[in-house]
Amino acid sequence: MADDKEPVERTTIVETGGGGSGGVLAVVLLIIVVLVLLFLFRDQLGFGGDETDINIPDQIEVNVN
């Protein structure tokens, strides 16, 4: 015996409003953590330590042929 009922099409609607901000928050937190770690370990990495010495010469000789 075959089914006596007609086939019925059903549509499922999935609402995803407001759920996309988690990735942005994760990226912002990752950037903040990286900046804090760079600040904490700046001496070991060579960024802005007290031993930073910049020598600028008084004269620069340029020979033009």
Residue frames as qw, qx, qy, qz and C-alpha x, y, z in Angstrom:
[[0.000, 0.888, 0.460, 0.000, 0.00, 0.00, 0.00],
 [0.397, 0.383, -0.011, 0.834, 1.28, 3.39, -0.90],
 [0.117, -0.330, -0.443, 0.825, 0.98, 6.50, 1.27],
 [0.135, 0.738, 0.640, 0.168, -2.35, 8.21, 0.85],
 [0.179, -0.871, -0.136, 0.438, -0.99, 11.59, 1.99],
 [0.524, 0.807, -0.008, 0.273, 0.40, 14.16, -0.40],
 [0.680, -0.059, -0.209, 0.701, 4.10, 15.11, 0.20],
 [0.157, -0.970, -0.184, 0.000, 4.44, 18.38, 2.11],
 [0.554, 0.465, -0.222, 0.654, 7.40, 20.75, 1.71],
 [0.532, -0.799, -0.213, 0.182, 8.76, 22.09, 4.97],
 [0.414, 0.676, -0.200, 0.576, 11.17, 24.99, 5.42],
 [0.659, -0.554, -0.301, 0.410, 13.36, 25.48, 8.49],
 [0.170, 0.874, -0.062, 0.451, 14.35, 29.08, 9.27],
 [0.728, -0.318, -0.283, 0.538, 17.46, 29.55, 11.38],
 [0.005, -0.974, -0.022, -0.226, 17.96, 33.02, 12.85],
 [0.777, -0.050, -0.190, 0.598, 21.58, 33.98, 13.47],
 [0.049, 0.876, 0.056, 0.477, 21.19, 37.61, 14.50],
 [0.347, -0.853, 0.261, -0.289, 23.79, 39.09, 16.83],
 [0.917, -0.328, 0.198, 0.107, 26.09, 36.09, 17.07],
 [0.778, 0.502, -0.025, 0.377, 28.95, 37.29, 14.87],
 [0.036, -0.919, 0.250, -0.301, 30.80, 39.55, 17.29],
 [0.855, -0.470, 0.196, 0.092, 32.73, 36.78, 19.08],
 [0.822, 0.257, 0.116, 0.495, 35.45, 36.62, 16.43],
 [0.195, 0.801, -0.055, 0.563, 36.04, 40.36, 16.55],
 [0.564, -0.771, 0.180, -0.235, 36.29, 40.26, 20.33],
 [0.930, -0.199, 0.168, 0.260, 38.80, 37.40, 20.16],
 [0.638, 0.499, 0.040, 0.584, 41.01, 39.31, 17.69],
 [0.098, -0.855, 0.113, -0.496, 40.94, 42.47, 19.84],
 [0.753, -0.620, 0.205, -0.077, 41.86, 40.49, 22.96],
 [0.907, 0.081, 0.121, 0.396, 44.68, 38.73, 21.09],
 [0.400, 0.691, -0.044, 0.600, 46.13, 42.08, 19.96],
 [0.384, -0.826, 0.171, -0.374, 45.94, 43.44, 23.51],
 [0.899, -0.384, 0.179, 0.107, 47.70, 40.35, 24.92],
 [0.788, 0.324, 0.063, 0.519, 50.47, 40.59, 22.31],
 [0.140, 0.799, -0.095, 0.576, 51.02, 44.29, 23.06],
 [0.618, -0.729, 0.191, -0.226, 51.17, 43.64, 26.82],
 [0.935, -0.158, 0.161, 0.273, 53.69, 40.82, 26.32],
 [0.593, 0.552, 0.001, 0.586, 55.83, 43.03, 24.08],
 [0.167, -0.848, 0.147, -0.481, 55.76, 45.73, 26.75],
 [0.792, -0.575, 0.191, -0.077, 56.70, 43.32, 29.53],
 [0.860, -0.129, 0.313, 0.382, 59.56, 41.70, 27.61],
 [0.421, 0.904, -0.016, 0.072, 60.80, 44.79, 25.75],
 [0.257, -0.809, 0.523, 0.078, 64.21, 44.69, 27.45],
 [0.682, -0.151, 0.697, 0.162, 64.83, 41.08, 26.43],
 [0.651, 0.583, 0.456, 0.165, 63.67, 41.83, 22.89],
 [0.487, -0.049, 0.181, 0.853, 65.80, 44.97, 22.61],
 [0.024, 0.731, 0.439, 0.522, 62.99, 47.51, 22.41],
 [0.176, -0.820, -0.020, -0.545, 63.67, 50.79, 24.21],
 [0.789, -0.404, -0.320, 0.335, 66.00, 49.59, 26.92],
 [0.295, -0.923, 0.079, 0.236, 68.28, 51.88, 28.91],
 [0.600, -0.343, 0.488, 0.533, 71.29, 50.64, 26.95],
 [0.567, 0.686, 0.400, 0.219, 69.97, 52.04, 23.69],
 [0.320, -0.617, 0.201, 0.690, 72.73, 54.22, 22.23],
 [0.589, 0.722, 0.331, 0.146, 72.23, 56.14, 19.00],
 [0.444, -0.452, 0.248, 0.733, 75.34, 57.66, 17.42],
 [0.480, 0.836, 0.266, 0.023, 74.81, 60.39, 14.83],
 [0.662, 0.006, 0.122, 0.740, 77.97, 61.49, 13.00],
 [0.066, -0.709, -0.094, 0.695, 78.80, 65.19, 12.84],
 [0.292, 0.594, -0.409, -0.628, 79.67, 65.03, 9.14],
 [0.822, 0.239, 0.516, 0.013, 78.82, 62.77, 6.26],
 [0.075, -0.549, 0.537, 0.636, 81.32, 62.75, 3.41],
 [0.754, 0.488, 0.422, -0.124, 79.88, 62.17, -0.04],
 [0.260, -0.400, 0.582, 0.659, 82.15, 61.69, -3.05],
 [0.661, 0.631, 0.300, -0.273, 80.54, 62.49, -6.39],
 [0.535, -0.176, 0.569, 0.599, 82.56, 61.44, -9.45]]
